[in-house]
């Protein structure tokens, strides 16, 4: 079925799945999964064990998986997290879809997970296709304003070429940057994850696979949401 969404908005199941009565169980599940991951257990089998114990729905299990990481991974990621002040006058490589869709979700009223590594992530993530929604340009504008306020000299956006509509979002961001006078580079890459993992410069992402392998990274989606989206629906899943 074609994707006909016009908003990156809330799922009708989320009031129950992520409401106040569910948060304690979700936090407990995140801590249990983190404990298992820290001892080398496979994520799929561990998530089933944890999800069954806490009687979680599939959507809650997805959130728990996205919010969890081992103590070792958490410590490593936080040790390499850069403050905004470190980016002034520098180039920043931006994991385009990862950052943009999270800010879209926040602006659209969808659940945003405050994860164990202190990143913000949406519940579902991106799975091979992307559709521009009403929140797309406001999200890009908010990110642009934050990049300018921080003083990033050369924001370099990377988008997955194989993802549908990647060319269209590249064109939209370049048009916005031209209107605002922002010196953006917006590129399509066959493997942006590989480029971001091996980058010598700072990267902006919440992708766990990149965070575990990159050098310094900046929590751009969280920074932008906290600065420009006071009504965001943040669900805190770590203590």
C-alpha positions as a printed Julia matrix, in Angstrom:
239×3 Matrix{Float64}:
  0.0     0.0    0.0
  1.43    3.43  -0.91
  2.55    5.63   1.98
 -0.07    8.39   2.13
  1.03   10.06   5.37
  1.14   13.84   5.44
  2.46   14.12   9.04
  5.21   12.45  11.07
  2.63   12.32  13.84
  1.61   10.09  16.75
  0.52    6.51  16.4
 -2.98    5.89  17.82
 -1.53    3.16  20.04
  0.95    5.44  21.74
 -1.25    6.96  24.45
 -1.46    3.55  26.05
  1.93    2.16  25.0
  3.94    5.16  26.23
  1.61    6.79  28.75
  2.56    7.45  32.38
  1.37    4.02  33.5
  3.69    2.29  31.01
  6.92    4.2   31.64
  8.05    2.22  34.72
  7.78   -1.08  32.87
  9.55    0.33  29.81
 12.41    1.63  31.93
 12.69   -1.72  33.67
 12.8    -3.46  30.31
 15.51   -1.1   29.04
 17.67   -1.81  32.08
 17.14   -5.57  31.77
 18.03   -5.55  28.08
 21.11   -3.4   28.76
 22.25   -5.92  31.4
 21.91   -8.81  28.96
 23.63   -6.94  26.14
 26.52   -6.13  28.48
 27.05   -9.83  29.06
 27.17  -10.75  25.42
 23.66  -12.09  24.91
 22.15  -11.75  21.43
 19.79   -8.82  21.06
 16.91  -10.73  19.4
 16.65  -13.48  22.0
 17.29  -11.02  24.83
 14.54   -8.7   23.61
 12.08  -11.59  23.48
 12.97  -12.61  27.03
 12.66   -9.05  28.33
  9.52   -8.28  26.35
  7.8   -11.43  27.6
  8.79  -10.71  31.18
  7.38   -7.18  31.07
  4.45   -8.15  28.81
  5.3    -5.56  26.2
  3.57   -5.01  22.88
  5.55   -5.21  19.65
  5.73   -1.43  19.43
  6.97   -1.18  23.01
  9.6    -3.83  22.28
 10.76   -1.82  19.3
 11.15    1.21  21.54
 13.02   -0.74  24.21
 15.44   -2.06  21.62
 16.09    1.43  20.22
 16.57    2.91  23.68
 18.93    0.25  25.06
 22.66   -0.29  24.96
 25.18   -1.95  27.22
 26.98   -0.03  29.98
 30.19   -0.31  27.97
 28.61    1.12  24.82
 26.93    3.89  26.79
 30.19    4.94  28.47
 32.08    4.87  25.17
 29.47    6.92  23.34
 29.18    9.55  26.06
 32.97    9.86  26.32
 33.1    10.88  22.63
 30.09   13.2   22.69
 31.06   16.74  21.74
 29.64   19.94  23.24
 28.21   22.54  20.89
 31.13   24.86  21.61
 33.54   22.37  20.01
 31.81   22.76  16.63
 32.25   26.5   16.14
 33.99   27.11  12.83
 34.13   23.4   12.06
 32.66   21.01   9.5
 29.9    18.68  10.72
 28.82   15.56   8.86
 25.08   15.01   9.35
 23.34   11.65   9.08
 20.52   13.21   7.09
 17.54   10.9    7.42
 18.43    9.9   10.97
 18.5    13.48  12.23
 15.74   14.92  10.08
 13.09   12.27  10.78
 13.61   12.53  14.55
 13.0    16.28  14.5
 10.02   15.76  12.16
  8.57   13.31  14.69
  9.01   15.78  17.54
  7.35   18.6   15.62
  4.51   16.28  14.56
  3.67   15.22  18.12
  4.98   11.67  17.76
  6.72    9.89  20.62
 10.43   10.66  20.9
 12.49    8.32  23.05
 15.05    9.71  25.49
 17.46    6.8   25.21
 20.07    5.28  27.47
 22.94    6.91  25.59
 21.15   10.27  25.97
 20.22   10.51  22.29
 16.69   11.21  21.1
 15.22    8.63  18.71
 11.79    8.15  17.2
 10.09    4.79  17.73
 10.17    3.23  14.29
 13.19    4.62  12.48
 13.54    4.61   8.7
 13.13    1.41   6.71
 14.09    1.89   3.09
 11.63    4.61   2.11
 11.07    8.25   2.95
  8.11   10.5    2.32
  8.22   14.26   2.74
  5.6    15.43   5.25
  4.36   18.78   6.51
  7.0    18.75   9.24
  9.92   18.29   6.83
 10.74   21.91   6.02
 10.03   23.19   9.55
 12.36   20.49  10.86
 15.06   21.4    8.35
 14.66   25.07   9.2
 14.93   24.38  12.93
 18.09   22.35  12.34
 19.51   25.08  10.15
 18.86   27.69  12.82
 20.62   25.54  15.42
 23.61   24.93  13.15
 23.9    28.67  12.58
 23.54   29.45  16.29
 26.22   26.9   17.17
 28.5    28.36  14.54
 29.05   25.26  12.4
 30.96   26.55   9.39
 30.34   23.7    6.96
 27.29   21.5    7.57
 27.59   18.51   5.24
 24.4    16.48   4.96
 24.59   12.86   3.8
 21.48   11.04   2.58
 21.14    7.41   1.5
 20.89    7.34  -2.28
 18.98    3.99  -2.32
 16.21    5.37  -0.07
 13.2     6.49  -2.08
 12.79   10.26  -2.52
 16.35   10.98  -1.4
 16.89   13.14  -4.48
 13.79   15.18  -3.7
 14.78   15.86  -0.11
 18.26   16.85  -1.28
 16.73   19.39  -3.68
 14.4    20.73  -0.98
 17.23   21.24   1.5
 19.44   22.93  -1.07
 16.59   25.28  -1.97
 16.01   26.12   1.7
 19.73   26.71   2.26
 19.87   29.06  -0.73
 16.89   31.04   0.59
 18.46   31.38   4.05
 22.03   31.93   2.91
 23.27   28.76   4.62
 26.47   27.21   3.29
 25.18   23.65   3.2
 26.52   20.7    1.29
 23.8    18.09   0.67
 25.04   14.85  -0.82
 23.63   11.49  -1.82
 25.76    8.51  -0.85
 25.45    4.82  -1.58
 26.74    4.11   1.94
 26.58    7.12   4.26
 26.92    4.89   7.33
 30.36    3.78   6.16
 31.42    7.38   5.56
 30.14    8.48   8.95
 31.74    5.58  10.82
 35.13    6.37   9.34
 34.92   10.15   9.38
 37.84   12.13  10.75
 35.48   15.04  11.53
 32.57   15.29  13.93
 29.31   13.6   12.96
 25.7    14.19  13.95
 23.66   11.01  14.35
 21.82    8.8   16.81
 22.47    5.62  14.82
 23.93    3.09  17.26
 26.09    1.38  14.65
 27.73    4.69  13.77
 28.04    5.89  17.37
 29.98    2.77  18.32
 32.59    3.34  15.6
 32.87    7.06  14.92
 35.13    9.57  16.58
 33.54   12.69  18.06
 29.81   13.12  17.6
 27.23   15.8   18.31
 23.72   15.19  19.61
 22.12   17.44  16.97
 18.56   16.1   16.99
 18.35   16.39  20.77
 19.89   19.86  20.72
 17.41   21.09  18.12
 14.37   19.55  19.78
 15.25   20.9   23.22
 15.91   24.36  21.78
 13.01   24.68  19.38
 10.27   22.19  20.2
  9.06   22.74  23.77
  5.9    20.69  23.21
  7.78   17.57  22.05
  6.44   14.32  23.48
  9.59   12.97  25.13
  9.41    9.57  26.84
 12.37    9.15  29.26
 13.56    5.54  29.15
 16.67    5.75  31.31
 17.21    6.72  34.93
